[in-house]
Amino acid sequence: MHYHIQTTPIWEAYRATSGCPLCALRAAREARIVGQYLSDNVMDPDFRVASNAKGFCADHIKQMYRGQNKLGLALQLETRAAKLAELVEKPPADKKAAKKTADTLRAHYGCVVCSALDDIMPRYYMTVAEMFDNEPEFPELFSSAAHCVEHAIALYDNAAYAGRKTAGFLAYLTKALKRELNKAERDMKSFADCFDFKNAGTRPDPDAIKRVIALMITSDPV
């Protein structure tokens, strides 16, 4: 494997019975990174420099706020506020300076958790494709996986890492994605049909919409 990503979590995710395995991998990695910023690591200079420079997006700051270390979060927000305050020490003298101030602030707005995920997830995509080529038992698991559209796109982008089995990788990926999308279409039709007066008394599946949103948009719709 080019990036030497541990394959055990990938095997476990693909052996799960439902949902997108790459969404599961991302969620596990995300929880680990958020946990790092709520642990004693907040006192580590490298962690503080990173969080001061970029901060956290709305989704990840909510996760941190729901965590158990309000003190650690407060310390990071304290130094983050101090860093931003340095950037607006003096008011801009004119519109050109105002634009520069805006650009400077914008450059310091991001998310350290998102950045870490953006770094690690492409390595998973590459490794999945390589495993298709190198692990004899993996293609069967891969063919039954319910990849979401977002992660199917990522796998299409990394198909070349399947080497000599690229064509098979693409065929399995496409067949599985079409299977899931066709199922989503049927599920939504069944859901809507429950509201037709001719089907009075029929109860729609309460989880159907959530499953389709997870497939096509996000695994965390609420």
Sequence and secondary structure as in RCSB ss.txt:
>XXXX:A:sequence
MHYHIQTTPIWEAYRATSGCPLCALRAAREARIVGQYLSDNVMDPDFRVASNAKGFCADHIKQMYRGQNKLGLAL
QLETRAAKLAELVEKPPADKKAAKKTADTLRAHYGCVVCSALDDIMPRYYMTVAEMFDNEPEFPELFSSAAHCVE
HAIALYDNAAYAGRKTAGFLAYLTKALKRELNKAERDMKSFADCFDFKNAGTRPDPDAIKRVIALMITSDPV
>XXXX:A:secstr
  S   SHHHHHHHHSSSS HHHHHHHHHHHHHHHHTTSGGGGSHHHHHHHHHH   HHHHHHHHTSS HHHHHH
HHHHHHHHHHHHTSS  SSHHHHHHHHHHHHHT S HHHHHHHHHHHHHHHHHHHHHHH TTHHHHHHH    HH
HHHHHHHTGGGGGGGHHHHHHHHHHHHHHHHHHHHHHHHHHHHTTSGGGTT    TTHHHHHHHHHT S   
